[in-house]
């Protein structure tokens, strides 16, 4: 297949991909399912500290006693 024949299909594929990702480019709010559908590679999603959930501390831990004001 010649380059002249492949160029229109490549251009239309790139245009469709750009339109598909438009909400992400512009920062629009989209449903989580739609967002996950647009995250094709695991490397596109960076796990931050807020995504890791620590085990809840016991109410009698030293952290709680240090942070609460004494009465």
JOQUI-V446032 format. One record per pair of residues at least 6 apart in sequence whose ideal C-beta (glycine too) atoms are under 7 Angstrom apart, sorted by sequence separation. I is the first residue (numbers start at 1). J is the second residue. If there is no record, write none. Layout:
BEGIN
I_J ; I_J
END
This chain:
BEGIN
39_45 ; 57_63 ; 23_30 ; 57_64 ; 24_38 ; 21_38
END
